[in-house]
């Protein structure tokens, strides 16, 4: 198991303790480290109502940059403000909305495959559907299913696996992308409201703290 480090420059792949949580280090650039919580921290809807929405205006973004950010205590001063691009969904063309400036955010679909493994299936549109108790290639499939499923699986504190939200839009603007319990990416997404999914916050940390 990776060592847990505090107060030192994080190394990619290590587990870093910050703000009362264990975070996995995904990247280090320009004296900053990109962190994502190692486990699902809670279950939440992407937005409070079923409506067309983007990351910019969803209530999950409001929560992460408000209540959750403030819960990190004095350590939160080390978090860098980040300009996040919000690309359209690459399979469906659903608008991702305007760029945002965030302290805390969710990974985008592009960032997910960059940091958890890129098989080329996203850009090549290798789409799968669930049929006859297995994933099969289909032009109408909603899922990205590849050799990196295991790496994308996430667990709650209690130990069970959980879906987790990605900030990118799904097949419709009332949907958002998420990773399934088994690590497949539901590129078509699921409803932003009424669908409670795991949350794994991400942030850029000034590593010179």
C-alpha positions in Angstrom: 0.0 0.0 0.0 1.2 3.5 -0.8 2.7 5.6 2.0 0.6 8.5 3.3 2.6 11.7 3.4 1.9 15.2 4.7 3.9 18.4 4.6 6.2 17.4 1.8 6.0 17.7 -2.0 3.6 15.0 -3.1 4.7 12.4 -5.7 2.5 11.1 -8.4 0.7 7.9 -7.4 1.2 8.5 -3.7 -1.5 9.0 -1.1 -1.5 12.4 0.6 -3.3 13.5 3.7 -5.0 16.8 3.5 -7.9 18.4 5.2 -8.9 15.2 7.0 -9.0 13.1 3.8 -6.7 10.7 2.0 -6.0 12.0 -1.6 -4.4 10.3 -4.5 -1.8 12.4 -6.4 -2.6 12.4 -10.1 -0.1 15.0 -11.4 2.5 17.5 -10.3 3.1 20.7 -12.3 4.7 24.1 -11.6 4.9 23.4 -7.8 1.3 22.3 -7.7 -0.2 18.8 -7.3 -3.5 17.6 -8.6 -5.3 15.5 -6.0 -8.5 13.4 -5.9 -9.9 11.8 -2.9 -8.9 8.2 -2.6 -12.4 7.1 -1.6 -16.0 8.3 -2.2 -16.6 11.0 0.4 -20.4 11.0 0.2 -23.4 10.5 -2.1 -25.1 13.5 -3.8 -27.1 14.5 -6.8 -25.4 16.6 -9.4 -28.2 19.2 -9.2 -31.2 19.8 -7.1 -33.8 19.7 -10.0 -34.2 17.8 -13.2 -33.4 20.5 -15.8 -30.8 21.4 -18.4 -27.6 22.2 -16.5 -23.9 22.5 -16.9 -21.1 22.2 -14.4 -21.0 26.0 -14.1 -24.4 26.3 -12.5 -25.0 22.9 -10.9 -25.5 22.7 -7.1 -22.8 20.1 -6.7 -20.2 22.7 -7.9 -21.7 25.2 -5.5 -21.4 22.7 -2.6 -17.8 21.7 -3.3 -16.6 25.3 -3.6 -18.6 26.4 -0.6 -19.5 24.1 2.3 -17.0 21.3 1.4 -14.2 23.8 0.7 -14.8 25.5 4.1 -14.9 22.2 5.9 -11.2 21.7 5.1 -10.2 24.2 7.7 -7.1 26.3 7.7 -5.4 24.0 5.3 -7.7 25.2 2.5 -5.5 28.3 2.0 -3.0 26.0 0.2 -5.6 25.2 -2.6 -4.9 26.9 -5.9 -7.7 28.5 -7.9 -8.0 26.6 -11.2 -9.5 27.6 -14.5 -11.3 24.5 -15.8 -12.4 24.0 -19.4 -15.7 22.2 -19.8 -15.6 20.5 -23.2 -18.7 19.2 -25.0 -19.5 15.5 -24.7 -17.4 13.8 -27.4 -19.9 11.2 -28.3 -23.1 13.2 -28.2 -22.0 16.8 -28.7 -23.9 17.9 -25.6 -22.7 21.4 -24.5 -20.3 21.4 -21.6 -20.8 25.1 -20.9 -18.4 27.9 -20.1 -15.0 27.6 -18.5 -15.1 27.9 -14.7 -12.7 29.0 -12.0 -12.8 26.5 -9.1 -11.1 25.7 -5.8 -12.6 22.2 -5.7 -14.1 20.4 -8.7 -14.8 17.0 -10.3 -12.6 15.6 -13.0 -13.8 16.0 -16.6 -14.2 13.1 -19.0 -10.9 14.0 -20.7 -9.1 14.3 -17.4 -10.5 11.0 -16.3 -9.1 9.0 -19.2 -5.8 11.0 -19.0 -5.1 10.2 -15.4 -6.8 6.7 -15.0 -5.8 5.2 -18.4 -6.5 6.1 -22.0 -7.2 3.1 -24.3 -8.3 5.3 -27.2 -11.9 4.1 -26.8 -13.2 7.6 -26.0 -11.9 9.4 -29.1 -12.5 6.3 -31.3 -16.1 6.0 -30.0 -15.8 2.3 -29.1 -19.2 2.2 -27.4 -20.6 -0.7 -25.4 -24.1 -1.6 -24.2 -25.1 -4.0 -21.5 -26.8 -7.0 -23.3 -27.3 -10.6 -22.3 -25.4 -10.1 -19.0 -22.3 -8.7 -20.7 -20.9 -5.6 -22.3 -21.0 -5.8 -26.1 -19.8 -3.3 -28.8 -22.8 -1.4 -30.2 -23.1 1.9 -32.2 -25.9 2.8 -29.7 -23.9 2.0 -26.6 -23.6 4.4 -23.7 -20.6 2.9 -22.0 -16.8 3.1 -22.3 -15.5 -0.3 -21.2 -11.8 -1.1 -21.5 -8.8 -2.5 -19.6 -8.8 0.5 -17.2 -12.1 -0.4 -15.6 -10.4 -1.7 -12.5 -8.3 1.5 -12.1 -11.5 3.6 -12.2 -13.4 1.6 -9.5 -13.9 3.6 -6.3 -14.9 2.6 -2.8 -16.8 4.3 -0.1 -15.4 4.4 3.4 -17.5 1.4 4.4 -15.7 -0.6 1.7 -18.4 -1.1 -1.0 -17.9 0.1 -4.5 -19.8 3.1 -5.7 -20.5 5.1 -8.9 -19.0 8.5 -9.0 -19.7 11.7 -10.8 -17.7 13.3 -13.6 -18.4 17.0 -14.3 -18.9 16.5 -18.1 -22.4 16.5 -19.6 -24.0 13.2 -20.7 -26.0 12.4 -23.8 -28.6 15.1 -22.9 -28.1 18.3 -21.0 -30.2 16.9 -18.2 -27.6 14.1 -17.7 -24.0 14.1 -16.3 -21.3 11.5 -16.9 -20.4 9.1 -14.1 -18.2 6.0 -13.5 -20.1 2.8 -12.7 -19.6 0.5 -9.7 -17.5 -1.7 -12.0 -15.3 1.1 -13.4 -17.0 1.5 -16.8 -17.7 5.1 -17.9 -21.3 5.9 -18.6 -20.6 8.5 -21.3 -24.3 8.8 -21.9 -24.7 9.9 -18.3 -27.6 9.7 -15.9 -30.1 12.2 -14.6 -28.6 15.1 -12.7 -31.4 15.1 -10.1 -32.9 12.1 -8.3 -29.9 10.0 -9.1 -27.6 10.0 -6.0 -24.0 9.2 -7.0 -20.6 9.1 -5.2 -18.5 12.3 -5.0 -14.7 12.3 -5.4 -13.5 15.9 -5.1 -10.4 17.0 -6.9 -8.2 20.1 -6.5 -4.8 21.6 -7.3 -2.7 22.0 -4.1 0.2 24.4 -3.9 3.0 21.9 -3.0 5.2 24.5 -1.2 2.8 24.7 1.7 
